[in-house]
């Protein structure tokens, strides 16, 4: 099997995985509530944590981290070029953030993009864990903590790997999360 077919398989799988809103699934299955009608209307971990329960919010956070890393980490571990995992991350986030053919979109994509960053820049993400956790404990603001985690992962990843494609890809992914966050919360305040 040629490499191109493997790449295409990863990319199709990344889109499908990105389009699955695990926040919706978990909240609907275990609480019979619609998270898209509560709080920020976002089916992401932070809103679920605040509006449903911390245990469900934390579960969705880790599921979305795993979701993101599945799209990039296997490609990196196999040793394919970094642009392949970067494209996979972009397609994953597209599937997560943009309305899918079945009529839904995910949240802001913060945890999903973080997971993709774990795959793109594993040691950079590892370096960011402890400082990000401390920032969360101090600020108690997931959005601020997420921004710090991205920044620390990008800087750490560049210093460790010096892989321009992975570093820029994660920066673009983090920027997409910020844009989605801003647009989504702007819409909430207009309603």
C-alpha positions as a Markdown table, in Angstrom:
| # | Residue | x | y | z |
|---|---|---|---|---|
| 1 | Unk | 0.0 | 0.0 | 0.0 |
| 2 | Unk | 1.5 | 3.4 | -0.9 |
| 3 | Unk | 2.0 | 6.1 | 1.6 |
| 4 | Unk | -0.6 | 8.4 | -0.1 |
| 5 | Unk | -3.4 | 6.0 | 0.7 |
| 6 | Unk | -2.3 | 5.8 | 4.3 |
| 7 | Unk | -2.2 | 9.6 | 4.5 |
| 8 | Unk | -5.7 | 9.8 | 3.0 |
| 9 | Unk | -7.0 | 7.2 | 5.5 |
| 10 | Unk | -5.6 | 9.2 | 8.4 |
| 11 | Unk | -7.2 | 12.4 | 7.1 |
| 12 | Unk | -10.6 | 10.8 | 6.5 |
| 13 | Unk | -10.4 | 9.2 | 10.0 |
| 14 | Unk | -9.4 | 12.6 | 11.5 |
| 15 | Unk | -12.4 | 14.4 | 9.9 |
| 16 | Unk | -14.8 | 11.7 | 11.1 |
| 17 | Unk | -13.3 | 11.7 | 14.6 |
| 18 | Unk | -13.3 | 15.5 | 14.7 |
| 19 | Unk | -17.0 | 15.6 | 13.8 |
| 20 | Unk | -18.0 | 13.4 | 16.8 |
| 21 | Unk | -19.1 | 15.6 | 19.7 |
| 22 | Unk | -18.4 | 13.5 | 22.7 |
| 23 | Unk | -19.7 | 16.2 | 25.0 |
| 24 | Unk | -23.1 | 15.9 | 23.4 |
| 25 | Unk | -23.0 | 12.1 | 23.6 |
| 26 | Unk | -21.9 | 11.9 | 27.3 |
| 27 | Unk | -24.3 | 14.6 | 28.5 |
| 28 | Unk | -27.3 | 13.1 | 26.6 |
| 29 | Unk | -26.6 | 9.5 | 27.6 |
| 30 | Unk | -25.9 | 10.1 | 31.3 |
| 31 | Unk | -28.1 | 13.1 | 32.1 |
| 32 | Unk | -30.7 | 13.3 | 29.3 |
| 33 | Unk | -30.0 | 17.0 | 29.1 |
| 34 | Unk | -29.0 | 19.1 | 26.1 |
| 35 | Unk | -25.7 | 20.9 | 26.9 |
| 36 | Unk | -26.3 | 23.2 | 23.9 |
| 37 | Unk | -29.1 | 24.9 | 25.9 |
| 38 | Unk | -27.1 | 25.5 | 29.0 |
| 39 | Unk | -24.5 | 28.0 | 30.1 |
| 40 | Unk | -22.4 | 29.0 | 27.1 |
| 41 | Unk | -24.2 | 26.6 | 24.8 |
| 42 | Unk | -20.8 | 25.0 | 24.1 |
| 43 | Unk | -20.6 | 21.2 | 24.2 |
| 44 | Unk | -17.1 | 21.4 | 25.5 |
| 45 | Unk | -15.5 | 20.3 | 28.7 |
| 46 | Unk | -15.6 | 23.7 | 30.5 |
| 47 | Unk | -19.3 | 24.3 | 30.0 |
| 48 | Unk | -20.1 | 20.7 | 30.9 |
| 49 | Unk | -17.9 | 21.0 | 34.0 |
| 50 | Unk | -19.8 | 24.2 | 35.0 |
| 51 | Unk | -23.4 | 23.3 | 34.0 |
| 52 | Unk | -23.6 | 19.5 | 34.5 |
| 53 | Unk | -20.9 | 18.2 | 36.8 |
| 54 | Unk | -17.1 | 18.3 | 37.3 |
| 55 | Unk | -16.8 | 14.6 | 36.7 |
| 56 | Unk | -18.5 | 14.8 | 33.2 |
| 57 | Unk | -16.5 | 17.9 | 32.4 |
| 58 | Unk | -13.2 | 16.3 | 33.3 |
| 59 | Unk | -14.2 | 13.1 | 31.3 |
| 60 | Unk | -15.0 | 15.1 | 28.2 |
| 61 | Unk | -11.7 | 17.0 | 28.6 |
| 62 | Unk | -9.7 | 13.8 | 28.6 |
| 63 | Unk | -11.7 | 12.2 | 25.8 |
| 64 | Unk | -11.2 | 15.3 | 23.6 |
| 65 | Unk | -7.4 | 15.2 | 24.4 |
| 66 | Unk | -7.3 | 11.6 | 23.3 |
| 67 | Unk | -9.4 | 12.4 | 20.3 |
| 68 | Unk | -6.9 | 15.0 | 19.2 |
| 69 | Unk | -3.9 | 12.9 | 19.9 |
| 70 | Unk | -5.3 | 9.9 | 17.9 |
| 71 | Unk | -5.2 | 12.1 | 14.8 |
| 72 | Unk | -1.5 | 13.0 | 15.1 |
| 73 | Unk | 0.4 | 10.8 | 17.5 |
| 74 | Unk | 0.3 | 7.6 | 15.4 |
| 75 | Unk | 1.6 | 9.5 | 12.4 |
| 76 | Unk | 4.5 | 10.9 | 14.4 |
| 77 | Unk | 5.3 | 7.5 | 16.1 |
| 78 | Unk | 5.3 | 5.8 | 12.7 |
| 79 | Unk | 7.8 | 8.4 | 11.5 |
| 80 | Unk | 5.9 | 10.0 | 8.7 |
| 81 | Unk | 6.8 | 13.6 | 7.8 |
| 82 | Unk | 5.5 | 16.3 | 10.2 |
| 83 | Unk | 3.4 | 17.9 | 7.4 |
| 84 | Unk | 1.2 | 14.7 | 7.4 |
| 85 | Unk | 0.3 | 15.1 | 11.0 |
| 86 | Unk | -0.1 | 18.8 | 10.6 |
| 87 | Unk | -2.7 | 18.3 | 7.9 |
| 88 | Unk | -4.3 | 15.6 | 10.0 |
| 89 | Unk | -4.7 | 18.1 | 12.9 |
| 90 | Unk | -6.1 | 20.7 | 10.5 |
| 91 | Unk | -8.7 | 18.3 | 9.2 |
| 92 | Unk | -9.5 | 17.1 | 12.7 |
| 93 | Unk | -10.2 | 20.7 | 13.8 |
| 94 | Unk | -12.2 | 21.4 | 10.7 |
| 95 | Unk | -14.4 | 18.4 | 11.5 |
| 96 | Unk | -14.7 | 19.6 | 15.1 |
| 97 | Unk | -15.3 | 23.3 | 14.6 |
| 98 | Unk | -17.4 | 23.5 | 11.4 |
| 99 | Unk | -20.9 | 22.3 | 11.1 |
| 100 | Unk | -20.8 | 18.7 | 9.8 |
| 101 | Unk | -23.0 | 17.1 | 7.2 |
| 102 | Unk | -25.1 | 15.6 | 10.0 |
| 103 | Unk | -25.8 | 19.1 | 11.3 |
| 104 | Unk | -23.7 | 19.6 | 14.4 |
| 105 | Unk | -20.4 | 21.2 | 15.3 |
| 106 | Unk | -18.2 | 20.7 | 18.3 |
| 107 | Unk | -17.1 | 23.3 | 20.8 |
| 108 | Unk | -14.2 | 25.7 | 20.6 |
| 109 | Unk | -11.8 | 22.8 | 20.1 |
| 110 | Unk | -9.4 | 23.7 | 22.9 |
| 111 | Unk | -9.0 | 20.2 | 24.3 |
| 112 | Unk | -9.1 | 18.6 | 20.9 |
| 113 | Unk | -6.4 | 20.9 | 19.6 |
| 114 | Unk | -4.4 | 20.3 | 22.8 |
| 115 | Unk | -4.5 | 16.6 | 22.1 |
| 116 | Unk | -3.4 | 17.1 | 18.6 |
| 117 | Unk | -0.5 | 19.2 | 20.0 |
| 118 | Unk | 0.4 | 16.2 | 22.2 |
| 119 | Unk | 0.8 | 14.2 | 19.0 |
| 120 | Unk | 2.6 | 16.9 | 17.1 |
| 121 | Unk | 5.0 | 18.0 | 19.8 |
| 122 | Unk | 4.9 | 15.4 | 22.6 |
| 123 | Unk | 7.8 | 16.6 | 24.7 |
| 124 | Unk | 6.7 | 20.2 | 24.3 |
| 125 | Unk | 3.2 | 19.2 | 25.6 |
| 126 | Unk | 4.8 | 17.3 | 28.5 |
| 127 | Unk | 6.8 | 20.4 | 29.5 |
| 128 | Unk | 3.6 | 22.5 | 29.5 |
| 129 | Unk | 1.6 | 20.2 | 31.8 |
| 130 | Unk | 2.8 | 21.2 | 35.3 |
| 131 | Unk | 3.0 | 25.0 | 34.6 |
| 132 | Unk | -0.5 | 24.9 | 33.0 |
| 133 | Unk | -1.9 | 23.0 | 36.0 |
| 134 | Unk | -0.5 | 25.5 | 38.4 |
| 135 | Unk | -2.0 | 28.3 | 36.3 |
| 136 | Unk | -5.4 | 26.6 | 36.4 |
| 137 | Unk | -5.1 | 26.3 | 40.2 |
| 138 | Unk | -4.2 | 29.9 | 40.6 |
| 139 | Unk | -6.6 | 31.5 | 38.0 |
| 140 | Unk | -9.4 | 28.9 | 37.9 |
| 141 | Unk | -10.0 | 30.0 | 34.3 |
| 142 | Unk | -9.8 | 27.1 | 31.8 |
| 143 | Unk | -9.6 | 29.5 | 28.8 |
| 144 | Unk | -6.6 | 31.3 | 30.2 |
| 145 | Unk | -5.0 | 28.0 | 31.2 |
| 146 | Unk | -5.6 | 26.7 | 27.7 |
| 147 | Unk | -3.9 | 29.7 | 26.1 |
| 148 | Unk | -0.9 | 29.3 | 28.5 |
| 149 | Unk | -0.7 | 25.6 | 27.7 |
| 150 | Unk | -0.7 | 26.3 | 23.9 |
| 151 | Unk | 2.0 | 28.9 | 24.3 |
| 152 | Unk | 4.2 | 26.7 | 26.6 |
| 153 | Unk | 3.8 | 23.7 | 24.3 |
| 154 | Unk | 4.7 | 25.8 | 21.2 |
| 155 | Unk | 7.8 | 27.3 | 22.9 |
| 156 | Unk | 8.9 | 24.1 | 24.5 |
| 157 | Unk | 8.3 | 22.2 | 21.2 |
| 158 | Unk | 10.3 | 24.6 | 19.2 |
| 159 | Unk | 13.2 | 24.5 | 21.7 |
| 160 | Unk | 13.2 | 20.7 | 21.8 |
| 161 | Unk | 12.4 | 19.7 | 18.2 |
| 162 | Unk | 13.0 | 22.8 | 16.1 |
| 163 | Unk | 10.4 | 21.5 | 13.7 |
| 164 | Unk | 9.0 | 24.6 | 12.0 |
| 165 | Unk | 6.0 | 22.7 | 10.4 |
| 166 | Unk | 4.8 | 21.2 | 13.7 |
| 167 | Unk | 5.4 | 24.5 | 15.6 |
| 168 | Unk | 3.6 | 26.7 | 13.1 |
| 169 | Unk | 0.8 | 24.1 | 12.7 |
| 170 | Unk | 0.1 | 24.1 | 16.5 |
| 171 | Unk | 0.2 | 27.9 | 16.5 |
| 172 | Unk | -2.4 | 28.0 | 13.6 |
| 173 | Unk | -4.5 | 25.4 | 15.5 |
| 174 | Unk | -4.3 | 27.5 | 18.7 |
| 175 | Unk | -5.3 | 30.6 | 16.7 |
| 176 | Unk | -8.3 | 28.8 | 15.2 |
| 177 | Unk | -9.4 | 27.9 | 18.7 |
| 178 | Unk | -9.1 | 31.5 | 19.8 |
| 179 | Unk | -11.1 | 32.7 | 16.7 |
| 180 | Unk | -13.8 | 30.1 | 17.3 |
| 181 | Unk | -13.9 | 31.0 | 21.0 |
| 182 | Unk | -14.2 | 34.7 | 20.2 |
| 183 | Unk | -16.9 | 34.2 | 17.6 |
| 184 | Unk | -18.9 | 31.7 | 19.6 |
| 185 | Unk | -19.0 | 33.8 | 22.8 |
| 186 | Unk | -19.7 | 37.0 | 20.8 |
| 187 | Unk | -22.8 | 35.3 | 19.4 |
| 188 | Unk | -23.9 | 34.3 | 22.9 |
| 189 | Unk | -23.7 | 37.9 | 24.1 |
| 190 | Unk | -25.6 | 39.2 | 21.1 |
| 191 | Unk | -28.6 | 36.8 | 21.8 |
